[in-house]
Structures are given as C-alpha cells and as structure tokens.
C-alpha cells in the first residue's frame, strides 16, 4: 500500500482546499451556491481527489474496497467524492503513512467516527436534560 501514497497534507489542509462535498443533497434548496457548504455533496472526481490528497487513484479505490468510503457515481459512472470523504481518506493516509495496515486504519477511522457521534449525541442529551425546569436548580448549586 505504501506505493499508493505520496507526501502527506494535513487534514486541515484538505478541509481548507476542499469545496462542496458528498452525501446526498440534504434539501431541495435550488438557490445558487447552496452546495458550496454541503460537505456531503459529491463534487470531486477521482483524479482531483487523488491530486488534493497526494495519493493515487488506486489508493482511493482501495478505501472503497475496504468499505471506508463509498463514492457516489456521476451519470457517466465516474466516482465522485465529497469533502467528508476526502477528510476520511486523508486520515487513512496519515495512518498508513505511520505504518498502520490499511484494513486496521479503516477500522480505526470508523471507530473514531462512531465515538465522535456518540459524544455529540451525549452532549445534546446532557444539554437537553440541563434545560428542563426541574433541573434548573441543580446547575446553580
């Protein structure tokens, strides 16, 4: 797998350079530019994504095979990647560059993503609980 990887940009570099992303369009908002902030919009071709990440197209295909990212397809059948997927691919590349096997790197990233989601949900539930009138007195105590 090491031959599929070139010099490593940081996750922030990828996010700063990225534009629209993937996951199906959230709403039927037809205003011009509404997808610029949609990190799930599939805006990047395989070649552009590989160039931005400093990897080969084969590396991106291997991430699909490992089930880390599943790119959407254009009408012509070409793979299209989102900003969110580019961030996952960049993280995979960092781990592979550090010597982690690709399959293990993908599992690590999936677990990191699940943990982040669980923490987000926990924080929302905690905030919701703290805002209930019967809990108002406990906060100031």
N, C-alpha and C positions, 0 to 999 in steps of 0.2 A: 504494500500500500504506500510505502514511502515514496515511490517513484511518481505517484499521482499528486504529490504535494509540492508546492513551491514556497517562496518566502511568505511569512505569516503576518497578515494585517490583524490589528486588534478588533475585538467585537465593536468597540465604539467607532473605529474607522469604517467598518462595514455599515453600521447604522447611519453614520454621517453621510456616506456616499450614496446610500440607497434612497430610492424614491418609492413609488407605490409598491404594494405587496400582494400576498395571496390570501387564502381562504375565500370562499365565495363572497361576492359583494354583499355587505350587510343589509343594505336597504335599497329601495328603488329610487334613490336620490339622483336625479338627472342634471344637477347643477354642474357647470363646467368645473373641472378640477376636484370634484368630491372624492376621487380615488387617490389623490396625492397623499392624503393622511391615512389611507386604509392600508395597514401593514399586512393585510391578508390578500390584497389584490395581486394576481399573478402577472407582474409587469416585466419580469426579466427572462430573456431567452437563456438557454443553457450556456451558450457561448459568452454572453455578457455576465451571467452569474459566475461562471468559472473565472473569467478575467478579473472581476471585482474581488473574488476570494483568493486569487492566486493559486488556483488548483486546475486540474484538467477536467474535461467533461466526464472522463471515466470515474473520477473521484465522486462527482455528483451522482452519477448512475449507481455507484456502489452504495451511496447513502440511501437511495431508493430501494435497492435490493435488500439492504439491512433494515428497511421499514422505518427509518428515522424521518425521512421526508418523502412525501408522495406529490410530485409536481402535478399541477393541472396541465391539460393539453389544449393547445390552440386548435382552431378549426382545422388546420392543416396537420394536426397530430404532433406538433413540436412541444417539447417540455417548456413550461413556464413556471418561474419561481417567484415567491413573494419575499418581502423584506424579512418577515418572521422566519421563513425557511432559510434565508441567507444567514440569519443570526445562528440558527441551529447548525448549519453547515460550517460556519466559522468556528463555533465551539468544538465541533467534531474534529476539525482540522487542528485546533490547538491541542486537543488530547492526543491525536495521532502523532503530531509533531513531538510530543513529550514521550512517545513510546508506547502509548496505550493501543491495544489491538482495536481495530475498527468496530467489531461487534461489541466489545466492552465499552468503548467510547459512546456508542449509540445508546446502550443501556444506561450509562451514567447520565447522559443528557435527558433521557426520558424520565429518569428518577428525579433529576433536578427540576424538571418542568412540573412534575406531579407535586413535588414538595412546595414549589412556589405557588401553585394553585391552591393547595391545602392551606398554606399560610395566609393567602389572600382571603379565602373563604372564612377562616378562623377570625381574622381581623374584622371582617364585615359583621360576623355574628356577634363578636365582642362589642363592637360599636353599637349595634342594634340593641343588644341587651343593656348597655350602659345608658341608652337614651330613654328607656322605659321609665315612667314616673316612679314606680316602686323601687327602682334602683338609684334614683337621683340623690338620695341622702347618703348612699354608700360612697359615692365618688368624692364628696367633700369631707368625709370622715378621715 
